[in-house]
Amino acid sequence: MWWISILLMIIAGVFNAIMDVLKVRFKKSIFQYWKGQQWINPSLSWHNKWKPTSKFGDLIMSTILVWLTDMWHFVKMLMLLSISFAIVFYIPIYIWWVDILIMYFVFTTTFEIFFSKVLIKT
């Protein structure tokens, strides 16, 4: 069952690519055509985190529930959960330092494919 950690690192790489595309390549991405731009588009969605509410509401939305405020924070939460579950389900493939290299290669390769190709409109 070592492949579960690999799969979770692939998923984490996809989520990380989504985060970076939203931040630095939004106008070239597939996301600019999605509905709900107030939640998706970082140039608009940052306002969601700081909508005037009570002081307690600001504390909750800016910390504990920040993952609900916009797509970037939501995808970040999913990426961190994927990495956390990859750690929980980790079973050695070879030796620890080779496994680290494998996980790094899987994560970064997936990231690059999605950041450069899949999430960019053609």
C-alpha positions in Angstrom: 0.0 0.0 0.0 3.0 2.3 -0.4 1.3 3.8 -3.5 -1.2 5.6 -1.4 1.4 8.1 -0.2 2.6 8.6 -3.9 -1.0 9.2 -5.0 -1.5 11.8 -2.2 1.7 13.6 -3.1 0.4 13.8 -6.7 -2.8 15.3 -5.5 -0.9 17.7 -3.3 1.2 18.8 -6.3 -2.0 19.5 -8.3 -3.4 21.6 -5.4 -0.1 23.5 -5.1 -0.2 24.2 -8.8 -3.8 25.5 -8.5 -2.7 27.8 -5.7 0.2 29.3 -7.8 -1.8 29.6 -11.0 -4.5 31.5 -9.0 -1.9 33.9 -7.6 0.5 34.5 -10.5 -1.2 33.3 -13.8 -4.9 33.8 -13.2 -5.6 35.7 -16.4 -4.0 32.9 -18.4 -5.7 30.2 -16.5 -8.8 28.1 -17.0 -10.2 29.6 -13.8 -10.9 33.0 -15.3 -13.9 31.5 -17.0 -15.4 29.8 -14.0 -18.5 31.2 -12.2 -18.1 32.6 -8.8 -15.2 35.0 -9.5 -15.7 36.7 -6.1 -14.5 33.4 -4.5 -12.0 32.3 -7.2 -10.3 35.4 -8.5 -7.6 36.5 -6.0 -7.9 40.1 -6.9 -11.5 40.0 -5.8 -11.6 37.2 -3.2 -9.2 38.7 -0.7 -12.1 41.0 0.3 -14.0 37.9 1.5 -11.5 37.4 4.3 -12.0 41.0 5.6 -15.8 41.6 5.3 -16.9 43.8 8.2 -18.4 41.7 10.9 -18.0 41.6 14.6 -14.5 41.5 16.1 -15.1 37.8 17.0 -16.3 37.1 13.4 -13.1 38.7 12.0 -11.0 36.5 14.2 -12.8 33.4 13.1 -12.8 34.2 9.4 -9.1 35.4 9.3 -7.8 32.3 11.2 -9.8 29.3 12.0 -12.2 29.3 9.0 -9.9 31.1 6.5 -10.1 28.1 4.2 -13.8 29.0 3.5 -13.1 32.6 2.4 -11.7 31.9 -1.1 -10.5 29.2 -3.5 -6.8 29.8 -2.8 -7.2 29.2 1.0 -9.5 26.2 0.3 -7.0 24.6 -2.0 -4.2 25.3 0.4 -6.1 23.4 3.1 -6.6 20.4 0.7 -2.9 20.4 -0.2 -1.9 20.4 3.5 -4.4 17.6 4.2 -3.0 15.6 1.3 0.6 15.9 2.6 -0.6 15.1 6.1 -2.4 11.9 4.9 0.6 11.0 2.8 2.7 11.1 6.0 0.1 9.0 7.9 -0.1 6.4 5.2 3.6 6.3 4.5 5.1 2.8 4.1 8.8 2.7 3.1 9.4 2.0 -0.6 13.2 1.7 -0.4 15.3 3.6 2.1 14.2 6.8 3.7 16.4 9.2 1.8 15.4 7.6 -1.6 11.8 7.8 -0.6 12.2 11.5 0.1 13.6 12.0 -3.3 10.8 10.0 -4.9 8.1 12.0 -3.1 9.8 15.3 -4.0 10.1 14.2 -7.7 6.5 13.1 -7.8 5.2 16.3 -6.1 7.3 18.7 -8.2 6.8 16.9 -11.5 3.0 16.9 -11.0 3.2 20.6 -10.0 5.1 21.5 -13.1 2.8 19.6 -15.5 -0.4 21.3 -14.0 1.2 24.7 -13.5 2.6 24.9 -17.0 0.1 23.0 -19.1 -3.1 21.6 -17.7 -4.4 24.7 -15.8 -3.5 27.2 -18.5 -5.9 28.1 -21.3 -4.8 27.4 -24.8 
